């Protein structure tokens, strides 16, 4: 199964150090990492982003949910077979070699910090329920930067604090979403939904476009596999956390989005910056209920940014240990080995993207979401392909026929879903996203220079030893005639008899 350019097991697979021992995440914390990373503030802003397509977006949401569950099952299987931190990067490298592993890590790294910028932008909408109600640009930027750097500081304090913060924020964010997904359904009015397909285009085009946006809500389902080296009993807990977390989010997402579509008039929903707040205000009357939801969304955003800030550092650190990312990403600090450089560099990049987005983009959240989705789908696609590759090469011999057939079906579904998501991202997003991903090729070449030099030396062999230059001969020796062998023998015998 190894690719030709692979030289031995990845370093992070050989040893994860103390990160996989007692102080890591258990099943509840690992599940909270998945749920907390999936449910950020994206879901709180998603109904507004989907509103231009109308209720047909709910059809797209169902299709995306099926695809997300297929991906969760694929990641669960992969994490059982290929342990260690790194997630999609590890699976790509194991199946297809170093270059595929590098591009996967590069693409996912972009997803992580660009996605943090998107979460921060959505988070601002709920903070501004209380402050900066006029949505002044530089005030919004200041709020967004605060949202990015507070979780970064929490991450720098250690893994134990990250896990505790994640569990608390996950519980707090789940309550209002659970309310909207249950009690909110009792207040749905059919007149609020508007035209079924409000996009003005074909139904297939509307579903594809809405699906690409909806997929952002599920980005993060793989986070337990990315941080597997920090999870206790990873072969048991990572697959469970991945599937359980995705199932819980799927139920909340579908029912909660349906409630918002049915409680907020369609014309108002499209321009809303805090749709769940508007929905709660419509249900309860007044503003107190909406303010509670806004507060929960603020906590939710901080929890998501906390988890994603860790992921921003974990995958490049795994790749850097294999020599496929700059060595600076291997740097850690403290007893829990906090990847400080990865945390700080990702937060700086997310901050820059946030400032650029607020000053250059008209639809800030949607633009960043589509870029994040595209760069995330590439690692998803490669991971599904890695699972399918292993099933074709080894699965028939190692798995029973029912499980083999089930795993092949799930892998094919995840692969098809990934292709569909890329197609729905739009030409402009695919152009910019592909350009951004291919920018990694010069980085790969730069990283592989030492290996290329070593291979060249091995091919040419050791250098010939230098032959010392003899001292110049006397003039008589340089002008003497060559002596024949018989003459040499005769002289030797004559000399011996004379002695």
N, C-alpha and C positions, 0 to 999 in steps of 0.2 A: 504493500500500500504506500510505501514511502516514495516520494518523488525523487527524481534523479539528482536534484541539486540539494537534497537534504543531507546534512552531515551530523548524524547522531541526534539524540532526543533533545528537544528544546530544554533550555536550562531551567525554566520555571516548572517543567514537568519533573525534572530530576529532583528538585528540591524547592520547596516553598518556604523553608525556614520556619520560624516560629509563628508565621502568620496563620498556619492551618491548625494550630493547637489551641489549648484551653481558652484563650481570650477572644476567640473568633465568634461569629454569629451562629446561634442555634437556628432551628426551624422557624420559630416565630419571628426572629429578627431578620432572617433571610427572606421570609415571605413579606415582611414589612418593607424590606428593601425593594422587592419587586413591585408591591402595591404602591409604595411611596414614590418610586421612580415612574411608574405608569401614570398614576393620578397626581398630576402636578396642578398647575393653574390652567393647563391646556384645555382640560375638560370643562373648566368653568367658563372659558372663552369660546369653546368650540361651537355651541349653538349659533352664535352670531356669525361665525365664519361659514357655517353650513346653510344659514338662512337664505342666501341668494339662490340656492338650488331648490328650495322648497322641501316638502315632506319626502320627496324622492331621495333626499339625502339619508333618510332613515333606512332605506333599502341598501344604500351603499354601506351604512354603518353595520348592518347585519352581515353583509358579505365580508367586510373587513374583520368583523369579529370571528367569523369562521376561519379566515386566513390566519388571524392572530393565534387562535387556538391550535391550528396546525403547526405554526412556527413554535409555539410553546412546547408542543409534544416533540418536535424535532430537537429543540435545544435540550429538553430533558433526556432524550436518548443519547445525544452527543456528549452531554456532561457525564453520563454513566460510563461511556467508553473512553473518553479522553479527559482525565481529571486535570485539575490545575487552573490557575487564574488565566484569564485572557479571552474566554468565550469564543466568539466568531474568529478571532485571530488564530487561536490555537487550532480550531477545526480546519480552517483554510490551509494553514501551514502543514498540518498532518496529512491532509489529503492531496494537496496540489503543489506543495513546495514553498520555498521561501518568498518568491516574488508575489504569489497569490496571498500569502500570509501578510506581507508588508502592505499591499494595497488595501486589504481588508482592515488592517489596523489603522492605516492612514484615514480611510473613509469613515470608519467608526469614530475615530478621534475627532474628526470634523463634526460629525453628528453630535457628539457629546457636548462640545463647547458651544456650537451654534444652537443646539437645542436649549442649552441653558439661557442663551440670549432670548429665545422665544418664550420660555417659561417666565423670565423676568419681565418681558413686555406684557404678557397676559396678567402677571401678578400686579403690575402697576395699575391696571384698570380697577382692581378691587381695593388697593390702597387709596386710590383717588376717590373712593366713596366717602372717605373721611377727610383727606387733605388734598390740596391742589385740585379742587373740584372744577377749576377752569381748564384743566389739562394743558397747562403751559409747558412747552416743549422741554426747556431745561429743568423745570421742576420734575417732569416725568423721568428725564434722564437721571437725575440725582436719586430718585426713588429706586429706579431699576438698578443702579450701581450698588446701592445699599443692599438690595435683595441678593445680588451676586456675591458680595464680599462677606456678609454675615455667615452664610454656610461655609465659605472657604475657611474662615477663622475656626468654626466648629470642627471642620475636618483636620485642621492642623493640630488640634488638641489631642487626637488619638482615636483609635477604632472603637473603644468602649463608649465614648461620648457620641460618636457617630451613630452607633446602634441604638443607644437609649433615645437620642433625639429623633431617630427615624420611627421608632415604635410609638412614641408620644404623638408626633405630628400625624402619623397614619391614622391613629384612632380618632383624633380631633377632626381630620378632614373627612373621614368616612361618615360621620354622623349626619351632616346636612345633605350629603349626596344620597345616603340611604333614605332620608326623609322624602326627598324629591322623587326617588325611585319607587316609593310605596304610597305614602299619603298624598303626594303631589298628583298622582294619577286620578284621584277623586275630583280634582278641580279642572280637568282637561275639558276644553270647549272646542268643538269641531271648527267653529268659525275662525279660530285663531291660526289654523294651519295654512291658510292661503291656497294658492294653486299648487297642485301636486308636483308639477315640474315648472318651477318659476325661472329656470335658467334661460329659456327662450331657444335652447338648442335641442338636440336629440336626447332621448331618455338614456341611451347608452353613454353618450358623452357626459351627461350630467352625473350619472352614477360613477363613472371613472374619475371625474374631477373631484367630486365630493369624497370619494373613497380615498384619494391621495391625501386630502386634508384630514379625514377621519383617522387614517393610519397613525398620524402623529400622536393620537391619544393612547396608542398601544406601544409606542416606542419605550423601551425599558423592560419589556418582558424577559429579556435575556440577561438582565443585570446580575442575577444570582450566579449565572455561569461565568460572567466576566470577573466577579469577585470570589470565585469558588475557593481560591486559596485561603480566604479568610472565613470560610464556612466550616463548622465542625461536621464531621462525617459527610463530606461533599457528595459522594456517590449516592447517598440516601436522601440527603436534605435538599440538594440543588434541584433535582427533577421535581420533587414535591412542591418546593417553594415556587418554582416557575409555573407549574400547572395550576396550583391552588390560587396563586396571586392573579394570574390571568383570568381565571374563571370568575373570581370575585369582582374584578374590575369590569368584565364583560357585562355581568348582570346589572351593576350600578350604572354603567355607561348607557346602555340601551334604554333602560326604563327612565333614567334621569333626563336624558336628552328628549325622549318622547314627552315627558312632563313639561319641559321648558317650551317645546314647540306648541304644546296645547294650552299653555297658560299665558303666554306673552303673544300679543298680536304680531303677525308676520311683518308688518311694516315697521313696527317698533323694534323687533328682534334684530333686524339687519344692521341697525345703527347702534345697538347697545354695546357698551364696553364691559358690562357686568350682568350678563343675561340671567344667571341664577339668582342674583339679587333682585332683579326685576320680577322674576317668577315668584319668589317668596313674598315680595311686596304685593303682587297681584292676588296671591292666595290669602294672606293674612290682613291686608289693608294697612296703610301707613308705611313706615320705614323701619321699624324696629326689627322685624323678621329679616328683611333684606340686609340690614347691618350685621346681624348674626352670621348670615351666610358669607358676607364679605369678609368678616373676621376669620371664619373657617377657611375661606379661600386663601387668605394671607398666610395662615399657618400651613395650609397645604402646599403653597408655593415654596415656602422655606424648606419644608420637608423634602419636596422633590429636588430642589436645588442642592440640598445636603447630600442626597443619594447620588445624584448625577455628578457632583463635584468629585466624589470618590471615584466614580467610574471613569471620569476624564483622566484620572491618573493611573488607574489599575491596568487598563489595556496597553497603553504605551510603555508602562513599566515592564509588563510581560514580554512585549516585543523587544524592548531595549536589552533585556537580559539575554535574548537570543541574537543580539547584534543587528536587529532589524529596525531599530529606532535610535535616535541620538542617545548616547550614553548618559547624558544629564538626567534622563527620566528614571534611571535606576537609583538615584539618590534618595535616601530615606533619613528620617530623624526620629529619635525617641525609641523607647522599648517596643512600641507597637509598629515600628517601621512605617511611619507616615510618609507617603511619597510627596514630599513638600514641593519639589520642582514641578511635578505634573499638576498639582493643585493650583499653584500660583500662575503657571503659564496659561492654563486653560481659562482661569478667571480673568486674566488680562485680555486674552483674545475675545472672550465673550463680552467683556466691557467695551472693547473697541467696536465689535459688531453692533452692539446695542446703540452706541452713539451714532454710528454711521446710519443705522436703520431709521432712527428717529429724525435724522436730518436729511435723509435721501429718499426713503421709501414712502409711498402714499398709504399702502396697506401693510403696516409694519409687521403685524403678527402673521398674516397669511404668507408674506414673502419669505420670512425666516422659516416658517413651518415647512413650506414646500422644499426648501433647500435641505433642511434637516431630514425630511422624509426620504429624499432621494439618496443622500449619503448613508442613511441607515439601511435602506432596502438593499443596497449592494452587498453589505455583509450578511444580510438575511438570505439573499439569493445564493451567495457562495456557501453559507452554512447548510442550506437545504441541498445544494449540489454535493457537498461533502458527505452528507448522510446518504444520499442516493448512490454516490460513488462507492462508499463502503458496502452498502447493501448489495450492489451488483457484483463487487469483487469478492466479498467475504460472507455476506449475510446469508446466502443460501446454505452454506456449509455450517454456520454457527447458530442459526435460528430455526425454530420450528416453523413449519409452513404457514400456519395461521398468523403468527406474529410477523413473519417475513412479509406476507401479503399486506398486512395492516400497516407496517412501517413504510413499505414502498408507496402505498396509496397516500399516506400522510405526507411523505417527502415530496411526492409529485404535486400534491395540492399546495404545499408551502412554496414550491418552486414556481408554479403557475401564478399564485397570488403575488409573489414578488415581481414577476414580469408585468403583471397587470398594474401594480402600484407604480412602477416606473413609467408605464405608458400614460397613466392618468396625471402624472406630475406636470405635464405641459412641455412644449418645445423649449421655451426660454429657460425653465428650471433645469431641464435635462442638459441644456447647453452649458449653463453656468456650473451645474453640479459636476458634469463630466470634466470640464476644464479644471475645476478645483481638485478633483481626484487625481487627474493626470499630472498636476503639479508635484505630486509625490515622486514621480519617476526620477527627476534629478536628485532628489534626496536619497532614494534607494541606491543610485549609482555612487553617490558620495560615500554612503555607508559601506558599500561593498568594495571600496578601493583596497583595503588591506587583504581581503580574500583573493582579489584578482592578482595582486602582487605575489601572494604565496603560491597560487596555482602556476603562475608564470615561472617562478623559481623552480617548482617541482618538475615542470615540463622540460625545461632546458637542462636540468641536472646541475651538479656542483661545478663550479668554475674550475677550469684547468689550472693546476698549480703553476705559478710563474717559474720559468726556467732561468736560473741565474746566468748572467752573462759572463763568459769566460774572459780571463785577462788576455790582453792582446799578445799574440805569439811573437817570439824574437824574429828578427829579419831573416836569419838563416833558415829557421823552420818554415817561414812563409814562402821561401824561394826554393827549398829542397824538393828533389824529385820524389814521387811516391815509391815506397819500398815494397818488393814483391814478397809473398809468403815464403818461397824457398830460401830467399836471402836471409829472412828473419830467423828461420830454423838453423841454417848453417852458422850464423853468427852466434846463436845461443849455444850450439854444441862446441864450437871452437873455444868460446869463453870458458865452458865447464872443464874441458881437457886442460886448458892452460892453468886452471886453478889447482 
